[in-house]
Amino acid sequence: GENVEQHPSTLSVQEGDSAVIKCTYSDSASNYFPWYKQELGKRPQLIIDIRSNVGEKKDQRIAVTLNKTAKHFSLHITETQPEDSAVYFCAATTGSGNTGKLIFGQGTTLQVKP
Amino acid sequence: NAGVTQTPKFRVLKTGQSMTLLCAQDMNHEYMYWYRQDPGMGLRLIHYSVGEGTTAKGEVPDGYNVSRLKKQNFLLGLESAAPSQTSVYFCASSSIPRGDYGYTFGSGTRLTVV
């Protein structure tokens, strides 16, 4: 079946450094790629997303890039802060039809050390 | 505006018991989803619905049933609970027809089957 691979599984950075999380997807029909942040014991929350007709999108300190040819997309967080510590999930739409079904990566635990 | 509400928040079941998880959304979203979250495996789609009266299987549907009798409610049933169904269950909704692919998640139900 279709899948999304996410790396690394854990990432530790110093406050102020940048963090990059990478995902690859297998479904060539995928056209929407969201990123979710999940704090401990909380629900996942959408932080940024990108459509297949766009190569890059930025929102303040976070950005997402998409390479459709290589089937990979990445999350970039600059000037990291302790409150960025959380689990981050990438996802991609999957399946035929406009169902909005998402397949998620396994998650990356980001730790930002003060 | 409550968004997506899940009940109950916690539950302990004995093997073989049944239960129903309720998801309610007040955003008039057409599409609703049930995911389970297990450590190291991201979120996996159980069942989904693209409108009132419709349901479809996701990635891991075995052992679960769903119903969408009203647009705002999406119920997930476990007929005979098994320890393998110990997980955190998240409901989500989206408004694909309006071009909004982003999910709004509920706060989750932590289920333990002993």
Interface residues (C-beta under 8 A of the other chain):
Chain A: G1 V4 Q6 S9 Y32 P34 Y36 K42 R43 P44 Q45 L46 D49 F89 T93 N98 T99 G100 K101 L102 I103 F104 G105 Q106 G107
Chain B: Y31 Y33 Y35 G40 M41 G42 L43 R44 L45 Y48 V50 A56 G58 E59 F90 S94 I96 Y101 G102 Y103 F105 G106 S107 G108
